[in-house]
Amino acid sequence: MAGPQVLAELWAGLRRNVSMTLSLVVTLVVSLALVGIGLLLQIQIGKTEAYWGDRLQIQVVLCAENSPSGNCIQGAATEAETERVGEAIEKNAEVESYYLQSPQEAYAKAQERFGQSDSGRRLFEALEQDSFPASFWVTLEDPQDFDSVTAEVEELPGVAEVVDLRELLEPMYNILSVMRWLALGTAGVLMLAAVLQVANTIRLTAFARRREIGIMRLVGASAWHIQLPFVLEALLAAVIAAALACGVLVGFMQFLVRRTLAERLGRLTPWVDWQDVMVAGGLTVVFALVIALVPTFVVTRKYLDV
């Protein structure tokens, strides 16, 4: 009998508080969607840094067969030239660390990047593995010391160019960081509003049902039996809000990332994919349950003590 009775109380509570429940769901949907978008932007920053390196790095590009640089008249950099460049980098006091990226690795990374859009895939079909040069990725102790490393290696045989990644990456990272913090900051404010709304909804509902709760206490109902309808109401609102927020993430991925960013800027960086959306969506569902259930348990212990 407890099951049908609890469901009846749940249905009665939803009918009494339909406007408050809807406002809670709307607040949760907006805040959770922004949390999910903020998480996707964080993943995007990680993907961009994994592809291009961080803002402390420079790229020493070695000669390939068809490099147009004046240093590359003799063709691709030889093994001896590559070793000489590596020794010069290693001896420089401003270098924190470095590694050599092979043409095969460069080709694989480019394949990932160009494969995000139809135009990129068509362009990549015309490229061969020999089109991609080897390069040293150098992390500096201080990015302001870019000139000292450049002066030491740019004239060495086998070096096509030295790329300061700050010029390329700084604007993109700044935009992504601002968008991430804006989304997470707004989501934080809305989540606080959602928590307060959950607490206020439970307080008002408990006051409206104070006679029924008193009778249930008198007939020996357990605290959990009295709490359960409130918990189920919060759980239902959280599940609906999380589902709608995940739908917003799917729309964000399909229409903004895949159809716009990946098509127009796919050659710039690898963009988040559906697996990343699943990760962000899963974390969003966890956030929804925590935001709805934790204040519910806390507040019901206070306001249902009749």
C-alpha positions in Angstrom: 0.0 0.0 0.0 2.9 2.3 0.6 3.9 2.5 -3.0 0.5 3.6 -4.5 0.0 6.0 -1.5 3.4 7.6 -2.2 2.7 8.0 -5.9 -0.7 9.5 -5.1 0.9 12.0 -2.8 3.5 12.8 -5.5 0.8 13.4 -8.1 -1.1 15.6 -5.6 2.0 17.6 -4.9 2.8 18.1 -8.5 -0.8 19.3 -9.2 -0.6 21.8 -6.3 2.8 23.2 -7.3 2.8 22.9 -11.0 3.9 26.5 -11.6 6.7 26.3 -9.1 7.8 22.9 -10.5 7.9 24.4 -14.0 9.8 27.4 -12.9 12.3 25.1 -11.2 12.7 23.0 -14.3 13.3 26.0 -16.5 15.9 27.4 -14.1 17.6 24.0 -13.9 17.6 23.6 -17.7 19.2 26.9 -18.4 21.9 26.5 -15.6 22.6 22.9 -16.6 22.9 23.7 -20.3 25.4 26.4 -19.5 27.3 24.0 -17.3 27.4 21.5 -20.1 28.6 24.1 -22.6 31.2 25.3 -20.2 32.5 21.7 -19.9 32.5 21.3 -23.6 34.6 24.5 -23.9 37.0 23.2 -21.3 37.4 20.0 -23.4 37.8 22.1 -26.5 40.7 24.1 -24.9 42.3 20.8 -24.0 42.0 19.5 -27.5 43.4 22.7 -29.0 46.4 22.6 -26.6 47.0 18.9 -27.3 47.1 19.7 -31.0 48.9 23.0 -31.2 50.7 23.1 -27.8 50.3 25.6 -25.1 51.1 29.3 -25.1 54.6 28.8 -23.8 55.7 26.9 -26.9 57.3 27.7 -30.2 57.5 25.4 -33.2 60.8 24.9 -35.1 59.7 23.6 -38.5 62.3 21.6 -40.4 62.6 21.5 -44.1 60.4 19.1 -46.2 60.9 18.1 -49.8 58.8 21.0 -51.1 59.5 23.7 -48.4 59.7 27.2 -50.0 62.1 28.5 -47.4 65.6 29.7 -48.6 67.1 27.3 -46.0 65.5 24.4 -47.8 67.2 24.5 -51.2 68.8 21.2 -50.6 65.4 19.5 -49.8 64.3 17.8 -46.7 66.4 18.2 -43.5 68.9 15.4 -43.1 69.4 13.4 -39.9 72.6 15.3 -39.2 70.8 18.7 -39.6 68.0 17.5 -37.4 70.4 16.4 -34.6 72.3 19.7 -34.8 69.0 21.7 -34.4 68.1 19.4 -31.5 71.4 20.0 -29.8 71.1 23.8 -30.2 67.6 23.7 -28.6 68.8 21.5 -25.7 71.7 23.8 -24.9 69.6 26.9 -24.8 69.1 28.0 -21.2 65.6 29.4 -21.9 64.2 26.0 -23.0 62.2 24.1 -20.4 61.5 21.0 -22.6 61.1 20.0 -26.2 60.2 17.0 -28.4 60.5 16.1 -32.1 57.3 15.5 -34.0 57.8 13.2 -37.0 56.2 13.7 -40.4 54.0 10.6 -39.6 52.7 12.2 -36.4 52.1 15.5 -38.2 50.2 13.7 -41.0 48.0 11.9 -38.4 47.2 15.1 -36.6 46.4 16.9 -39.9 44.1 14.0 -40.9 42.2 14.4 -37.7 41.9 18.2 -38.2 41.0 18.2 -41.9 38.6 15.3 -41.6 36.1 17.4 -39.6 34.5 19.0 -42.7 33.8 18.0 -46.3 36.0 20.8 -47.8 38.8 19.7 -45.5 38.6 16.1 -46.5 38.7 17.0 -50.1 41.8 19.1 -49.5 43.5 16.4 -47.5 43.1 13.9 -50.4 45.6 16.0 -52.4 48.2 15.9 -49.6 50.7 13.2 -49.0 52.7 12.3 -45.9 55.9 13.8 -47.4 54.0 17.2 -47.5 54.3 17.4 -43.7 57.7 18.3 -42.2 59.1 17.2 -39.0 59.3 19.9 -36.3 60.5 20.5 -32.8 57.9 21.7 -30.3 59.8 23.8 -27.7 58.4 24.8 -24.3 60.1 28.0 -23.0 60.7 28.9 -19.4 59.4 32.4 -20.3 57.5 33.0 -23.5 58.9 36.5 -23.7 62.3 34.9 -24.4 61.1 33.8 -27.8 63.7 35.9 -29.7 66.8 34.3 -28.1 65.8 30.8 -29.2 64.7 32.0 -32.6 68.0 33.8 -33.3 69.9 30.6 -32.4 68.1 28.1 -34.6 66.4 30.0 -37.5 69.5 30.2 -39.6 70.7 26.7 -39.1 70.6 24.4 -42.1 67.5 22.3 -42.3 65.2 24.9 -40.5 62.4 26.2 -42.6 60.8 28.6 -40.1 60.3 29.2 -36.4 56.6 29.8 -35.5 55.7 31.8 -32.4 52.5 30.0 -31.3 51.4 32.9 -29.2 50.4 34.9 -32.2 48.3 32.1 -33.5 46.9 30.7 -30.3 46.5 33.6 -27.9 43.3 35.1 -29.6 41.7 31.7 -29.9 42.5 30.7 -26.3 41.4 34.0 -25.0 38.0 33.7 -26.7 37.5 30.2 -25.5 38.5 31.0 -22.0 36.1 34.0 -21.8 33.3 31.9 -23.2 34.0 29.1 -20.7 34.1 31.4 -17.7 31.1 33.3 -18.9 29.1 30.1 -19.3 30.3 28.6 -15.9 29.9 31.9 -14.0 26.3 32.4 -15.3 25.6 28.7 -14.6 26.9 29.1 -11.0 24.5 32.0 -10.4 21.6 30.1 -11.8 22.4 27.0 -9.9 22.4 29.0 -6.7 19.0 30.3 -7.7 17.9 26.7 -8.4 19.0 25.5 -5.0 17.2 28.4 -3.3 14.1 27.6 -5.4 14.2 24.0 -4.4 14.4 24.9 -0.7 11.6 27.5 -1.1 9.4 25.1 -3.0 9.8 22.4 -0.3 9.2 24.9 2.5 5.9 26.2 1.0 4.8 22.7 0.1 5.5 21.4 3.6 3.5 24.4 5.0 0.6 23.6 2.7 0.6 20.0 3.8 1.2 20.5 7.4 -2.1 18.9 8.5 -1.5 15.8 6.4 2.1 15.6 7.7 0.9 15.9 11.3 -1.6 13.1 10.8 1.0 10.9 9.2 3.2 11.5 12.3 0.4 10.6 14.6 -0.3 7.3 12.9 3.4 6.3 13.1 4.6 7.0 9.6 8.4 7.0 9.3 10.4 10.2 8.5 11.5 8.6 5.2 7.9 7.8 4.2 7.0 11.5 4.7 10.1 12.7 2.9 9.8 10.4 -0.1 7.1 12.4 -2.1 9.3 15.5 -1.7 12.4 13.6 -2.9 10.5 12.1 -5.8 9.2 15.6 -6.9 12.8 17.0 -6.8 14.1 13.9 -8.6 11.5 14.1 -11.3 12.2 17.8 -11.9 16.0 17.1 -12.0 15.6 14.2 -14.6 13.3 16.3 -16.8 15.7 19.3 -16.6 18.8 17.1 -17.2 17.1 15.5 -20.3 16.2 19.0 -21.7 19.7 20.3 -21.0 21.3 17.4 -22.8 19.0 18.2 -25.7 20.4 21.7 -25.7 24.0 20.3 -25.7 23.0 18.1 -28.7 21.7 21.1 -30.5 24.8 23.1 -29.6 27.0 20.4 -31.0 25.0 19.7 -34.2 24.2 23.3 -35.3 27.0 25.4 -33.9 30.0 23.1 -33.7 29.5 20.6 -36.6 27.7 22.7 -39.1 29.4 26.0 -38.4 32.7 25.8 -36.5 34.0 22.5 -37.9 33.0 23.4 -41.5 34.4 26.9 -41.4 37.3 26.6 -38.9 38.0 22.8 -39.1 41.5 23.5 -40.5 42.4 25.5 -37.4 41.9 23.0 -34.6 40.2 19.6 -33.9 36.8 20.3 -32.4 34.8 18.5 -29.8 33.0 15.4 -31.0 29.9 13.3 -29.9 31.9 11.4 -27.3 32.8 14.7 -25.6 29.1 15.6 -25.6 28.3 12.3 -23.9 31.0 13.1 -21.2 29.6 16.6 -20.7 26.1 15.3 -20.7 26.8 12.7 -18.1 28.4 15.2 -15.8 25.4 17.5 -16.4 23.1 14.8 -15.2 25.2 14.3 -12.1 25.0 18.0 -11.4 21.3 18.0 -11.8 20.8 15.2 -9.3 23.1 16.8 -6.8 21.5 20.3 -7.1 18.0 18.8 -6.7 18.5 16.1 -4.1 21.0 17.5 -1.7 19.0 20.6 -0.7 15.8 18.4 -0.7 17.2 16.1 1.9 18.6 19.0 4.0 15.4 21.1 3.9 13.0 18.3 4.5 14.8 17.3 7.7 14.2 20.8 8.9 10.6 21.6 7.7 9.0 18.2 8.1 9.9 17.9 11.8 6.3 18.5 12.9 
